[in-house]
């Protein structure tokens, strides 16, 4: 075969325009799962507004008790004083400043809500992951335990634990609320794990000799974060309401400490004469629960892979 030589020259090339040069570029920037979730969360204006409002509430809860230089448990004025320039939210039946007590009590309510939700998330997430991963008899026994805990009356359980520990502090209260509070998340995580454990990445990890513990902690649980985060956002207002309900019954935070529920409980007997004493803690309970609920709705929509656009 005869070999031919071909020399290149300028006439063999054609200059392209800038439009043609950019035609191969990716039209949409590459984004990660979490950055895409944040982009879609920001489209939910109501959830974004709730997040900002919740941030304002948390700032006031942290710094509010120091604004007017009153101590939350000190008598600073006449009893049952109406809101004024001196006492912005009035005083209670002892003469303590309601504004200071409102934000001091908010610390207790929000801390109990967040700590309770985190404890329930850790226990429920790990418990549900173990149950779903191993399956079989292990899953059956573990789910029967969950059903037994669900069948115990909540209020009775709280009373027994409070009396057994003979403690009126935060520890026994959080324990009483979380001892069954993790069961719902355990069921959700178990359902996710049952569908994830047959995926190829889990089979590959098993083939490489990865231990069951590492598969659960490093491969399965991170893939259930969308369910866990949404569950936390709904559990926090649930714990806040539970604390308010228990305080209303006299089983919650005890004097001299206070919370929104304890303030509402103390004010309900005087509601007809001094309605502002019940309005402010009741309003803050409702507003905080609404913020967490709307944020949870926004997270649920943002983290759902089926809704990606």
Buried (B, 14 or more C-beta within 10 A) or exposed (E): EEEEEEEEEEEEEEEEEEEEEEEEEEEEEEEEEEEBBEEBBEEBEEBBBBBEBBEEBBEBBEEBBEEEEBEBBEBBBEEBBEBEEEBBBBBBEEBBBBBBBBBBBBBBBBBBBBBBBBBBBBBBBBBBBBBBBBEEEEBEEBBEEBEEBEEEEBBEBBBEBBEEBEBBEBEBBBBBBBBBBBBBBBBBBBBBBBEBBEEEEBEEBBEEEBEEEEBBEEBBBEBBBBBBBBBBBBBBBBBBBBBBBBBBEEBBBBEEBBBBBBBBBBBEEBBEEBEBBBBBBBEBBBBBBBBBBBBBBBBBBBBEEEEEE
